[in-house]
Amino acid sequence: VGEQVLLKCSFKSSSPITENLLVDWTYRPLTGGPMERIFHYQSMPYPTAAGKFKDRISWVGNVARGDASIALQSPALSDNGTFICSVKNPPDV
């Protein structure tokens, strides 16, 4: 609680990394409920502009190295839940 946390995500692709590569991070609270998209990357990072993670998520990944990690600032116990990283590198899915 209170410190930055690194949410690691690594991937491998049989296709070359291009600007078509997509990274989506979603979150579901521990208490259940709908999945919420909290981060999107395509050529550049697009952190969420609304919701509980607004202004608290930053891109720390490097897609050329197979890294799609993000950092969460000032985590709280209420942030507890499932974080899912999805990477698509067409035509490789």
C-alpha positions in Angstrom: 0.0 0.0 0.0 1.3 3.5 -0.9 4.3 2.4 -3.0 4.5 2.0 -6.7 3.8 -1.6 -7.9 5.0 -3.1 -11.1 2.5 -5.3 -13.0 4.7 -7.4 -15.2 3.6 -8.8 -18.6 5.9 -10.5 -21.0 5.1 -12.0 -24.4 6.7 -13.8 -27.3 5.6 -13.5 -30.9 6.5 -15.4 -34.1 5.8 -12.3 -36.1 7.9 -9.2 -36.3 6.8 -6.4 -33.9 5.1 -3.7 -35.8 2.9 -0.6 -35.1 -0.1 -3.0 -35.3 0.9 -4.6 -32.0 -1.9 -4.0 -29.4 -1.7 -4.3 -25.6 -4.8 -4.2 -23.5 -4.8 -4.3 -19.7 -8.1 -5.1 -18.0 -9.1 -5.2 -14.3 -11.9 -6.9 -12.4 -12.4 -6.1 -8.7 -12.0 -8.8 -6.1 -15.6 -8.3 -5.2 -16.6 -9.2 -8.8 -18.4 -7.0 -11.4 -17.6 -6.2 -14.9 -14.1 -6.1 -16.5 -12.8 -2.6 -16.9 -10.2 -1.6 -19.5 -7.5 0.3 -17.6 -4.7 0.7 -20.2 -4.2 0.4 -24.0 -1.1 0.5 -26.1 -0.8 0.8 -29.8 2.4 2.5 -31.0 2.1 4.7 -27.9 0.6 4.3 -24.4 -3.0 5.3 -23.7 -3.7 5.2 -20.0 -7.3 5.3 -18.9 -8.9 8.8 -18.7 -11.6 7.8 -16.2 -12.2 5.4 -13.3 -10.3 4.4 -10.2 -6.9 4.1 -12.0 -7.1 7.5 -13.7 -3.7 9.3 -13.4 -2.2 6.3 -11.5 -1.0 4.0 -14.3 2.1 4.5 -16.4 3.7 2.5 -19.2 7.0 0.8 -18.3 7.1 -1.8 -21.0 9.3 -2.1 -24.1 7.5 -4.1 -26.8 10.7 -4.6 -28.8 11.9 -6.7 -25.8 8.6 -8.5 -25.3 7.6 -6.4 -22.3 4.1 -5.0 -21.9 4.4 -4.1 -18.2 2.7 -1.2 -16.5 3.2 0.5 -13.1 0.5 1.5 -10.6 1.1 4.5 -8.4 -0.3 4.7 -4.8 -2.0 1.3 -4.7 -4.7 0.8 -2.1 -6.3 -2.3 -0.7 -9.4 -1.4 -2.6 -7.4 -1.9 -5.9 -7.2 -5.6 -5.1 -8.5 -7.7 -8.0 -7.5 -9.5 -11.2 -5.3 -7.6 -13.7 -5.1 -9.2 -17.2 -2.7 -8.3 -19.9 -3.6 -9.2 -23.5 -1.1 -8.8 -26.4 -2.0 -9.1 -30.0 0.7 -8.8 -32.8 -1.1 -9.4 -36.1 -1.1 -11.8 -37.7 0.2 -13.6 -34.6 -2.5 -13.7 -31.8 
